[in-house]
């Protein structure tokens, strides 16, 4: 049955597959359609897509490669893991599969979830091109950040980001008391597809040891987070 859509006709660029948001890939199509089966309405469908991508696709900042195929939605789905940008690309692709216009948003942030080892690798606490997804719902763009799965948040002792399809979901609580939030220091705007060349050029300029260092320094981010949080909490 055709679903009546409430978005402008010129939104075709936010509905079509792209090189990275490969919503025409059979695996991505099957995955998205399975998640929304029996779910009616774009708001509820967006929520049905968000939580599995947030929690079942594990966040991983290590082993990132500057290769086009590695940054596609289908690759992230196969690997069942990815960093914030890869997970945002997958959510954007899944949304397009089910007819929800989507695009990618980026910002430079501080207070990003990180371990001592990752910060030493990057040599800064500034995380550029932190990625999230924007979906067009009920006549407006709504931000959704599926980066940090609940398992990882538990190890850091932070609250996971929730999403209701109506309100922006971008500010990651830094602790369970909500005393500090991720600080967005620069809005890089939105893109209909992943700005691969621009992004990796910025990474190379900001992180001298990355991405080569990231590829050569595979680590267990979850064990690092748990060990550091345990030491800090004294438990």
C-alpha positions as CSV (number, residue, x, y, z in Angstrom):
1,X,0.0,0.0,0.0
2,X,1.3,3.4,-0.9
3,X,2.0,5.7,2.0
4,X,1.0,9.4,1.8
5,X,4.2,11.4,2.4
6,X,4.2,14.9,3.9
7,X,7.3,16.4,2.3
8,X,8.1,18.6,-0.7
9,X,8.5,17.1,-4.1
10,X,12.1,18.5,-4.4
11,X,13.2,16.2,-1.6
12,X,14.2,13.6,-4.2
13,X,17.9,14.0,-3.3
14,X,17.1,12.9,0.3
15,X,15.2,9.8,-0.9
16,X,17.5,8.4,-3.6
17,X,20.4,6.0,-3.0
18,X,23.9,7.5,-3.2
19,X,27.4,6.1,-3.3
20,X,27.6,5.8,0.5
21,X,24.0,5.9,1.5
22,X,23.3,2.8,-0.6
23,X,19.7,2.3,0.2
24,X,19.3,0.3,-3.0
25,X,21.5,-2.5,-1.6
26,X,19.5,-5.6,-1.0
27,X,20.9,-6.2,2.5
28,X,20.0,-2.6,3.5
29,X,16.6,-2.8,2.0
30,X,15.8,-6.1,3.7
31,X,17.1,-4.9,7.0
32,X,15.1,-1.7,7.0
33,X,11.9,-3.3,5.8
34,X,12.2,-6.0,8.5
35,X,12.6,-3.3,11.2
36,X,9.5,-1.4,10.2
37,X,7.3,-4.4,9.4
38,X,3.9,-3.8,11.0
39,X,4.8,-0.3,12.1
40,X,2.7,2.5,10.7
41,X,3.5,6.2,10.3
42,X,6.8,7.9,9.7
43,X,7.4,8.9,13.4
44,X,7.0,5.4,14.6
45,X,9.0,4.0,11.7
46,X,11.9,6.4,12.4
47,X,12.0,5.2,16.1
48,X,11.8,1.6,15.0
49,X,14.9,2.2,12.8
50,X,16.8,4.2,15.4
51,X,17.1,1.8,18.3
52,X,18.4,-1.3,16.5
53,X,21.0,0.8,14.7
54,X,21.9,2.5,18.0
55,X,22.2,-0.7,20.0
56,X,22.8,-3.7,17.6
57,X,25.5,-2.0,15.6
58,X,28.4,-1.6,18.1
59,X,30.2,1.7,18.2
60,X,33.9,1.2,17.4
61,X,36.4,4.1,16.8
62,X,39.3,1.7,15.9
63,X,40.2,0.2,12.6
64,X,38.8,3.0,10.5
65,X,40.0,3.0,6.9
66,X,39.8,5.8,4.3
67,X,38.3,3.5,1.7
68,X,35.0,4.3,0.0
69,X,33.5,0.8,0.5
70,X,34.2,0.9,4.2
71,X,32.0,4.0,4.6
72,X,28.9,2.6,2.9
73,X,25.8,1.7,4.8
74,X,25.9,-1.9,3.5
75,X,29.4,-2.4,4.8
76,X,28.5,-1.1,8.3
77,X,25.5,-3.4,8.3
78,X,27.7,-6.4,7.4
79,X,30.3,-5.6,10.0
80,X,27.7,-4.9,12.7
81,X,29.9,-2.2,14.0
82,X,31.1,1.3,13.1
83,X,31.9,4.8,14.4
84,X,29.4,7.6,14.6
85,X,29.6,8.6,10.9
86,X,29.2,5.0,9.6
87,X,26.2,4.5,11.9
88,X,24.6,7.8,10.8
89,X,25.0,6.7,7.2
90,X,23.3,3.4,7.9
91,X,20.4,5.1,9.6
92,X,20.1,7.5,6.7
93,X,20.0,4.6,4.2
94,X,17.4,2.7,6.3
95,X,15.2,5.8,6.4
96,X,15.4,6.3,2.6
97,X,14.4,2.6,2.1
98,X,11.1,3.2,4.0
99,X,10.4,6.5,2.3
100,X,11.6,8.9,5.0
101,X,13.8,11.7,3.6
102,X,17.2,11.7,5.3
103,X,20.5,13.5,5.2
104,X,23.7,13.6,7.2
105,X,24.7,16.3,9.7
106,X,28.1,17.0,11.2
107,X,29.6,19.0,14.0
108,X,32.9,19.3,15.8
109,X,32.4,18.4,19.5
110,X,34.2,18.1,22.9
111,X,33.3,15.8,25.8
112,X,32.9,13.0,23.2
113,X,32.9,9.5,24.7
114,X,36.5,8.5,24.6
115,X,39.2,6.6,26.5
116,X,42.7,7.7,27.4
117,X,44.1,5.5,24.7
118,X,41.9,7.0,22.0
119,X,42.7,10.6,23.1
120,X,46.4,9.8,23.1
121,X,46.0,8.5,19.5
122,X,44.1,11.6,18.4
123,X,46.3,14.0,20.4
124,X,43.3,16.2,21.1
125,X,39.9,16.2,22.8
126,X,38.3,17.8,19.7
127,X,36.3,15.3,17.6
128,X,35.6,16.8,14.2
129,X,32.9,15.6,11.9
130,X,30.9,14.0,14.7
131,X,28.1,12.5,12.6
132,X,24.3,12.2,13.1
133,X,21.3,11.7,10.9
134,X,18.5,14.1,10.1
135,X,15.1,12.8,9.1
136,X,12.2,14.8,7.7
137,X,9.3,14.1,10.0
138,X,6.0,15.9,10.3
139,X,7.2,18.9,8.2
140,X,10.6,19.4,9.9
141,X,14.1,18.0,10.0
142,X,14.7,16.1,13.2
143,X,18.2,15.1,14.4
144,X,19.0,11.5,15.5
145,X,22.3,10.4,16.8
146,X,22.6,6.5,16.9
147,X,26.4,6.5,17.6
148,X,26.7,5.1,21.1
149,X,25.0,1.8,21.9
150,X,23.6,1.1,25.3
151,X,26.3,-1.4,26.2
152,X,29.0,1.1,25.7
153,X,27.1,3.8,27.6
154,X,26.8,1.4,30.5
155,X,30.5,0.9,30.5
156,X,31.1,4.7,30.5
157,X,28.4,5.2,33.1
158,X,26.4,7.6,30.9
159,X,22.8,7.7,29.8
160,X,22.2,6.6,26.2
161,X,20.6,9.0,23.8
162,X,16.9,8.4,23.2
163,X,14.9,9.4,20.1
164,X,11.1,10.0,19.8
165,X,10.9,11.1,16.2
166,X,9.8,14.6,17.2
167,X,12.7,16.2,19.1
168,X,16.4,16.5,18.3
169,X,18.5,13.8,19.8
170,X,22.1,15.2,19.9
171,X,23.3,16.0,23.5
172,X,25.0,13.0,25.0
173,X,24.8,13.1,28.9
174,X,28.4,12.9,30.2
175,X,27.3,11.2,33.5
176,X,24.1,9.7,34.8
177,X,23.5,12.8,36.9
178,X,23.4,14.8,33.7
179,X,25.9,17.3,35.0
180,X,27.8,17.7,31.7
181,X,26.8,17.3,28.1
182,X,28.7,16.9,24.8
183,X,29.7,20.4,23.7
184,X,29.0,21.2,20.0
185,X,31.6,23.8,19.1
186,X,31.1,24.0,15.3
187,X,28.1,23.1,13.1
188,X,29.4,21.8,9.8
189,X,26.0,21.6,8.2
190,X,24.1,18.9,6.3
191,X,24.9,16.8,3.3
192,X,22.8,14.6,1.0
193,X,25.7,12.1,0.9
194,X,28.9,11.5,2.8
195,X,31.5,14.2,2.0
196,X,34.3,11.6,1.9
197,X,37.1,13.7,0.5
198,X,36.4,16.7,2.6
199,X,36.1,14.7,5.8
200,X,39.2,12.6,5.4
201,X,41.3,15.6,4.4
202,X,40.1,17.3,7.6
203,X,40.9,14.1,9.6
204,X,44.4,14.0,8.2
205,X,45.0,17.7,9.1
206,X,43.6,17.5,12.6
207,X,44.9,14.0,13.6
208,X,48.5,13.5,12.4
209,X,48.5,9.9,13.6
210,X,45.1,9.1,12.0
211,X,43.8,7.2,10.0
212,X,47.1,5.2,9.7
213,X,47.4,5.1,13.4
214,X,43.8,4.0,13.8
215,X,44.3,1.1,11.3
216,X,47.5,0.0,13.0
217,X,46.2,0.3,16.6
218,X,43.2,-1.9,16.9
219,X,41.9,-1.9,20.5
220,X,39.1,-3.1,22.7
221,X,37.3,0.2,23.3
222,X,34.8,-1.5,25.6
223,X,37.4,-3.0,27.9
224,X,39.2,0.4,28.0
225,X,36.0,2.2,28.9
226,X,35.0,-0.3,31.6
227,X,38.5,-0.3,33.2
228,X,38.7,3.5,33.2
229,X,35.1,4.0,34.6
230,X,35.8,1.4,37.3
231,X,39.0,3.1,38.3
232,X,37.3,6.5,38.4
233,X,34.3,5.3,40.4
234,X,36.4,3.3,42.8
235,X,34.3,0.2,42.4
